[in-house]
């Protein structure tokens, strides 16, 4: 470490270590400041390497931000899966009740992550990509499913339980996702910022009720 407080460049990395180090630095930058804070030069500084060393892994800032976006979506998926596991432990429910609980858990996990990690939440959906990439393995959480896949799985379960009519199943993901994402954005960026936790919790539950009934 030099007297200026900057990290000394590291001479060597094992294969794959540098990319992982740069990605980890990018994730922390996004956590602290959202997608605009993800800067390749700062990531290389935090990783302790020269900027030129990064180019074999990330050709520019946009490439790093894309990787951070995927990693953040994987973390969103983990939060959703945690809520699904909690919901699955409820005893004595029939298939319809379990399906509704699963859909609610998907939304609850999504909203919880947005409130807890606003910088990463913004980064997760900051890169314009086609819908077809929403099931990319790079966006999958530890359970192997992406946020979009977890939502579609929950809606399929609702349809299988007879709680979502077949003619209303197509594209239901878009309606549910946009409703929950809109509330999340209002809570972390808009006029709903700073509301009491009890009020926020009540609004979230009412929105999830509205989504389930509206589908």
C-alpha positions as a Python dict, from the first residue, in 0.01 Angstrom:
ca = {
    (1, 'X'): (0, 0, 0),
    (2, 'X'): (144, 336, -100),
    (3, 'X'): (148, 646, 113),
    (4, 'X'): (-148, 785, -83),
    (5, 'X'): (-374, 508, 45),
    (6, 'X'): (-420, 348, -297),
    (7, 'X'): (-398, -28, -336),
    (8, 'X'): (-66, -145, -478),
    (9, 'X'): (-109, -324, -813),
    (10, 'X'): (-104, -699, -777),
    (11, 'X'): (138, -869, -1013),
    (12, 'X'): (-42, -1199, -1071),
    (13, 'X'): (-379, -1367, -1028),
    (14, 'X'): (-473, -1728, -1067),
    (15, 'X'): (-696, -1798, -1367),
    (16, 'X'): (-1039, -1657, -1301),
    (17, 'X'): (-941, -1476, -981),
    (18, 'X'): (-905, -1136, -1143),
    (19, 'X'): (-1246, -1146, -1306),
    (20, 'X'): (-1401, -1252, -976),
    (21, 'X'): (-1215, -976, -791),
    (22, 'X'): (-1327, -713, -1040),
    (23, 'X'): (-1685, -836, -1026),
    (24, 'X'): (-1681, -833, -646),
    (25, 'X'): (-1553, -477, -654),
    (26, 'X'): (-1824, -381, -902),
    (27, 'X'): (-2093, -534, -680),
    (28, 'X'): (-1972, -333, -382),
    (29, 'X'): (-1965, -15, -589),
    (30, 'X'): (-2325, -79, -696),
    (31, 'X'): (-2427, -159, -339),
    (32, 'X'): (-2294, 176, -222),
    (33, 'X'): (-2398, 397, -512),
    (34, 'X'): (-2615, 213, -762),
    (35, 'X'): (-2528, 145, -1127),
    (36, 'X'): (-2377, 489, -1190),
    (37, 'X'): (-2108, 411, -931),
    (38, 'X'): (-1986, 106, -1124),
    (39, 'X'): (-1669, 241, -1287),
    (40, 'X'): (-1408, 6, -1430),
    (41, 'X'): (-1111, 216, -1319),
    (42, 'X'): (-1236, 224, -960),
    (43, 'X'): (-1300, -151, -968),
    (44, 'X'): (-942, -212, -1082),
    (45, 'X'): (-814, 15, -806),
    (46, 'X'): (-1007, -181, -545),
    (47, 'X'): (-886, -509, -693),
    (48, 'X'): (-528, -379, -678),
    (49, 'X'): (-445, -411, -1046),
    (50, 'X'): (-373, -171, -1329),
    (51, 'X'): (-663, -68, -1556),
    (52, 'X'): (-504, -248, -1852),
    (53, 'X'): (-517, -577, -1663),
    (54, 'X'): (-896, -565, -1655),
    (55, 'X'): (-953, -548, -2028),
    (56, 'X'): (-905, -919, -2089),
    (57, 'X'): (-1210, -978, -1868),
    (58, 'X'): (-1420, -662, -1916),
    (59, 'X'): (-1364, -460, -2231),
    (60, 'X'): (-1531, -149, -2089),
    (61, 'X'): (-1751, -16, -1810),
    (62, 'X'): (-2067, -146, -1977),
    (63, 'X'): (-1931, -500, -1976),
    (64, 'X'): (-1859, -480, -1604),
    (65, 'X'): (-2201, -327, -1536),
    (66, 'X'): (-2364, -610, -1730),
    (67, 'X'): (-2191, -867, -1511),
    (68, 'X'): (-2286, -673, -1196),
    (69, 'X'): (-2647, -658, -1317),
    (70, 'X'): (-2655, -1036, -1362),
    (71, 'X'): (-2499, -1095, -1020),
    (72, 'X'): (-2747, -858, -857),
    (73, 'X'): (-3038, -1042, -1019),
    (74, 'X'): (-2900, -1364, -875),
    (75, 'X'): (-2911, -1203, -531),
    (76, 'X'): (-3271, -1097, -593),
    (77, 'X'): (-3349, -1461, -676),
    (78, 'X'): (-3189, -1573, -350),
    (79, 'X'): (-3411, -1333, -153),
    (80, 'X'): (-3718, -1465, -334),
    (81, 'X'): (-3620, -1827, -274),
    (82, 'X'): (-3573, -1757, 96),
    (83, 'X'): (-3930, -1631, 118),
    (84, 'X'): (-4054, -1932, -81),
    (85, 'X'): (-3886, -2166, 167),
    (86, 'X'): (-4053, -1987, 456),
    (87, 'X'): (-4392, -2008, 288),
    (88, 'X'): (-4349, -2379, 213),
    (89, 'X'): (-4316, -2457, 584),
    (90, 'X'): (-4675, -2350, 655),
    (91, 'X'): (-4859, -2671, 757),
    (92, 'X'): (-5195, -2797, 638),
    (93, 'X'): (-5249, -2586, 329),
    (94, 'X'): (-5412, -2727, 18),
    (95, 'X'): (-5266, -2686, -332),
    (96, 'X'): (-5449, -2358, -396),
    (97, 'X'): (-5334, -2205, -68),
    (98, 'X'): (-4977, -2319, -130),
    (99, 'X'): (-4981, -2168, -478),
    (100, 'X'): (-5106, -1835, -348),
    (101, 'X'): (-4848, -1840, -70),
    (102, 'X'): (-4574, -1910, -323),
    (103, 'X'): (-4674, -1618, -543),
    (104, 'X'): (-4691, -1389, -240),
    (105, 'X'): (-4346, -1509, -131),
    (106, 'X'): (-4201, -1423, -472),
    (107, 'X'): (-4332, -1067, -443),
    (108, 'X'): (-4232, -1035, -78),
    (109, 'X'): (-3874, -1141, -150),
    (110, 'X'): (-3851, -898, -440),
    (111, 'X'): (-3975, -606, -231),
    (112, 'X'): (-3761, -699, 67),
    (113, 'X'): (-3449, -701, -146),
    (114, 'X'): (-3536, -361, -296),
    (115, 'X'): (-3571, -207, 49),
    (116, 'X'): (-3259, -372, 191),
    (117, 'X'): (-3030, -324, -110),
    (118, 'X'): (-3152, -28, -318),
    (119, 'X'): (-2818, 19, -495),
    (120, 'X'): (-2801, -343, -606),
    (121, 'X'): (-3171, -345, -691),
    (122, 'X'): (-3120, -56, -930),
    (123, 'X'): (-2813, -223, -1076),
    (124, 'X'): (-3001, -549, -1127),
    (125, 'X'): (-3235, -392, -1381),
    (126, 'X'): (-3019, -109, -1513),
    (127, 'X'): (-2896, -285, -1828),
    (128, 'X'): (-3146, -294, -2116),
    (129, 'X'): (-3170, -655, -2226),
    (130, 'X'): (-3422, -863, -2418),
    (131, 'X'): (-3678, -1063, -2225),
    (132, 'X'): (-3522, -1380, -2366),
    (133, 'X'): (-3216, -1325, -2149),
    (134, 'X'): (-3422, -1332, -1828),
    (135, 'X'): (-3356, -1705, -1789),
    (136, 'X'): (-2980, -1675, -1840),
    (137, 'X'): (-2785, -1892, -1592),
    (138, 'X'): (-2574, -1589, -1502),
    (139, 'X'): (-2884, -1433, -1343),
    (140, 'X'): (-2973, -1746, -1144),
    (141, 'X'): (-2951, -1761, -768),
    (142, 'X'): (-2812, -2044, -562),
    (143, 'X'): (-3124, -2249, -636),
    (144, 'X'): (-3059, -2235, -1009),
    (145, 'X'): (-3356, -2013, -1098),
    (146, 'X'): (-3364, -1650, -1205),
    (147, 'X'): (-3612, -1397, -1064),
    (148, 'X'): (-3820, -1420, -1382),
    (149, 'X'): (-3821, -1801, -1370),
    (150, 'X'): (-3930, -1799, -1006),
    (151, 'X'): (-4220, -1573, -1097),
    (152, 'X'): (-4324, -1789, -1391),
    (153, 'X'): (-4298, -2101, -1174),
    (154, 'X'): (-4527, -1943, -914),
    (155, 'X'): (-4783, -1844, -1177),
    (156, 'X'): (-4771, -2192, -1331),
    (157, 'X'): (-4841, -2339, -987),
    (158, 'X'): (-5135, -2102, -947),
    (159, 'X'): (-5272, -2213, -1283),
    (160, 'X'): (-5219, -2583, -1202),
    (161, 'X'): (-5414, -2537, -879),
    (162, 'X'): (-5706, -2395, -1074),
    (163, 'X'): (-5660, -2048, -928),
    (164, 'X'): (-5558, -1880, -1254),
    (165, 'X'): (-5783, -1946, -1556),
    (166, 'X'): (-5597, -2082, -1860),
    (167, 'X'): (-5700, -1788, -2077),
    (168, 'X'): (-5552, -1545, -1824),
    (169, 'X'): (-5221, -1725, -1776),
    (170, 'X'): (-5039, -1591, -2087),
    (171, 'X'): (-4824, -1287, -2006),
    (172, 'X'): (-4943, -1272, -1645),
    (173, 'X'): (-4574, -1231, -1555),
    (174, 'X'): (-4572, -884, -1709),
    (175, 'X'): (-4866, -767, -1498),
    (176, 'X'): (-4738, -906, -1171),
    (177, 'X'): (-4380, -796, -1228),
    (178, 'X'): (-4463, -440, -1333),
    (179, 'X'): (-4695, -391, -1033),
    (180, 'X'): (-4444, -509, -775),
    (181, 'X'): (-4149, -338, -943),
    (182, 'X'): (-4343, -12, -955),
    (183, 'X'): (-4407, -20, -581),
    (184, 'X'): (-4044, -109, -514),
    (185, 'X'): (-3927, 190, -717),
    (186, 'X'): (-4167, 428, -540),
    (187, 'X'): (-4046, 301, -203),
    (188, 'X'): (-3676, 345, -266),
    (189, 'X'): (-3676, 647, -502),
    (190, 'X'): (-4014, 813, -504),
    (191, 'X'): (-4265, 974, -270),
    (192, 'X'): (-4304, 657, -61),
    (193, 'X'): (-3948, 688, 69),
    (194, 'X'): (-3925, 734, 443),
    (195, 'X'): (-4269, 603, 528),
    (196, 'X'): (-4300, 414, 860),
    (197, 'X'): (-4211, 46, 834),
    (198, 'X'): (-4555, -61, 953),
    (199, 'X'): (-4724, 143, 681),
    (200, 'X'): (-4489, 9, 413),
    (201, 'X'): (-4555, -349, 522),
    (202, 'X'): (-4929, -295, 501),
    (203, 'X'): (-4906, -138, 155),
    (204, 'X'): (-4691, -426, 32),
    (205, 'X'): (-4939, -686, 150),
    (206, 'X'): (-5233, -502, -3),
    (207, 'X'): (-5051, -473, -335),
    (208, 'X'): (-4976, -846, -333),
    (209, 'X'): (-5342, -914, -258),
    (210, 'X'): (-5439, -689, -548),
    (211, 'X'): (-5201, -866, -786),
    (212, 'X'): (-5331, -1211, -693),
    (213, 'X'): (-5694, -1105, -728),
    (214, 'X'): (-5636, -906, -1046),
    (215, 'X'): (-5466, -1189, -1234),
}
